[in-house]
Amino acid sequence: MMVSDKELVIGHGLSLPLKEISFQFSRSGGAGGQNVNKVNTKVTLRFDLLGSPSLSEEQKALIRARLGSRLTRDGIFHLDSSEHRTQLANREAALQRFAALLNSALQVARPRKKTRPSRRAKERRIQSKKERGQLKLKRRKVSDS
């Protein structure tokens, strides 16, 4: 993932203009003293998935199917970042996570090729099962009869 001045490179030849991504800043929660109480370091990234001209309908459908829990009813993608102490670092972290999420959502899994075990593999499996059974037979108590 690369961030230039004007676009966010997602991967697979896809990049989004930064003007399609908006940011909202607020105070982070949790421990941190004065910095947390006074400075708006938490970043909320917003991306209008349904209104984006950069994505095709197929890409939008894939993202909607795989990242639907992060979308609002209006098709706005939300992502929060508050792990760093500065607004700039949280903004970069949010952009990186956003790019990684989109990249993974847009990857199409290759179809599984059916395979069968070879005859030698079947023989080895049966042989190991027989050896294991013999070992367990030897563990039994010896009877007097």
C-alpha positions as CSV (number, residue, x, y, z in Angstrom):
1,M,0.0,0.0,0.0
2,M,1.3,3.4,-1.0
3,V,0.0,6.8,-0.3
4,S,0.9,9.5,-2.7
5,D,-0.3,13.1,-2.6
6,K,-3.4,12.4,-4.6
7,E,-4.2,8.7,-4.4
8,L,-4.1,5.6,-2.3
9,V,-2.7,2.5,-4.1
10,I,-4.7,-0.6,-3.1
11,G,-3.1,-3.2,-5.3
12,H,-4.0,-5.3,-8.4
13,G,-3.8,-2.1,-10.5
14,L,-6.4,-0.3,-8.3
15,S,-6.0,3.1,-6.7
16,L,-8.4,5.4,-5.1
17,P,-8.2,9.2,-5.2
18,L,-7.8,10.6,-1.7
19,K,-10.6,13.1,-2.4
20,E,-13.1,10.1,-2.2
21,I,-11.9,9.4,1.4
22,S,-12.9,11.8,4.2
23,F,-11.7,11.9,7.8
24,Q,-13.3,12.9,11.0
25,F,-11.3,13.5,14.2
26,S,-12.3,13.1,17.8
27,R,-10.9,12.5,21.2
28,S,-9.5,9.0,21.9
29,G,-10.7,7.1,24.9
30,G,-8.8,5.3,27.5
31,A,-5.7,6.1,29.5
32,G,-3.3,8.8,28.4
33,G,-3.7,11.8,30.7
34,Q,-3.9,15.3,29.2
35,N,-3.1,14.2,25.7
36,V,-6.3,12.1,25.5
37,N,-8.4,14.8,27.2
38,K,-7.4,17.7,25.1
39,V,-6.3,16.5,21.6
40,N,-8.4,15.1,18.8
41,T,-6.2,12.1,17.8
42,K,-8.8,9.5,17.0
43,V,-9.4,9.2,13.3
44,T,-12.5,7.9,11.6
45,L,-12.1,7.2,7.9
46,R,-15.2,7.4,5.8
47,F,-15.5,6.1,2.2
48,D,-18.7,6.2,0.1
49,L,-18.6,2.8,-1.4
50,L,-21.8,3.0,-3.4
51,G,-21.0,6.5,-4.8
52,S,-17.4,5.8,-5.7
53,P,-16.7,6.3,-9.5
54,S,-13.3,4.5,-9.1
55,L,-14.7,1.1,-8.4
56,S,-16.6,-1.1,-10.8
57,E,-20.0,-2.7,-9.9
58,E,-18.3,-6.1,-9.5
59,Q,-15.7,-4.7,-7.1
60,K,-18.4,-2.9,-5.1
61,A,-20.4,-6.1,-4.8
62,L,-17.4,-8.0,-3.6
63,I,-16.6,-5.4,-1.0
64,R,-20.2,-5.2,0.1
65,A,-20.3,-9.0,0.5
66,R,-17.1,-9.4,2.4
67,L,-17.0,-6.1,4.4
68,G,-20.7,-5.6,4.9
69,S,-20.4,-5.3,8.7
70,R,-18.3,-2.1,8.3
71,L,-20.9,-0.4,6.0
72,T,-23.8,1.7,7.0
73,R,-27.2,1.4,5.3
74,D,-26.2,4.2,2.9
75,G,-23.1,2.3,1.8
76,I,-20.6,4.4,3.8
77,F,-17.5,2.5,4.9
78,H,-16.3,3.3,8.4
79,L,-12.9,2.6,10.0
80,D,-11.5,4.0,13.3
81,S,-7.9,4.3,14.3
82,S,-6.8,5.5,17.8
83,E,-3.7,3.4,18.6
84,H,-1.2,6.2,18.1
85,R,-0.7,9.4,20.0
86,T,-0.8,11.7,17.0
87,Q,-3.5,12.5,14.5
88,L,-1.1,12.1,11.6
89,A,0.0,8.6,12.7
90,N,-3.6,7.5,13.2
91,R,-4.5,8.8,9.8
92,E,-1.7,6.8,8.1
93,A,-2.7,3.7,10.1
94,A,-6.3,4.1,9.1
95,L,-5.3,4.4,5.4
96,Q,-3.1,1.4,5.6
97,R,-5.8,-0.8,7.3
98,F,-8.3,0.5,4.7
99,A,-6.1,-0.5,1.8
100,A,-5.3,-3.9,3.3
101,L,-9.0,-4.6,3.9
102,L,-10.0,-3.6,0.4
103,N,-7.1,-5.6,-1.1
104,S,-8.1,-8.7,0.8
105,A,-11.8,-8.2,0.0
106,L,-11.1,-7.9,-3.8
107,Q,-8.9,-11.0,-4.0
108,V,-10.7,-13.8,-5.8
109,A,-9.9,-17.3,-4.4
110,R,-8.7,-19.8,-7.0
111,P,-11.0,-22.8,-7.4
112,R,-9.9,-25.9,-5.5
113,K,-8.5,-28.6,-7.7
114,K,-9.8,-32.1,-6.6
115,T,-7.0,-34.5,-5.8
116,R,-6.9,-38.1,-4.7
117,P,-4.3,-39.8,-2.5
118,S,-1.9,-42.1,-4.4
119,R,-1.9,-45.8,-4.0
120,R,1.4,-45.6,-2.1
121,A,0.0,-43.0,0.3
122,K,-3.0,-45.2,1.0
123,E,-0.7,-48.2,1.7
124,R,1.5,-46.1,4.0
125,R,-1.6,-45.0,5.9
126,I,-2.9,-48.6,6.3
127,Q,0.5,-49.8,7.4
128,S,0.8,-47.1,10.1
129,K,-2.6,-48.0,11.3
130,K,-1.6,-51.7,11.6
131,E,1.6,-50.8,13.4
132,R,-0.4,-48.6,15.8
133,G,-2.8,-51.4,16.5
134,Q,0.0,-53.9,17.1
135,L,1.6,-51.4,19.6
136,K,-1.7,-51.2,21.5
137,L,-2.1,-55.0,21.5
138,K,1.3,-55.3,23.3
139,R,0.1,-52.9,26.0
140,R,-2.7,-55.2,27.1
141,K,-2.5,-57.2,30.3
142,V,-1.3,-60.7,29.9
143,S,-4.0,-63.2,30.8
144,D,-3.2,-66.6,32.5
145,S,-5.2,-68.7,30.1
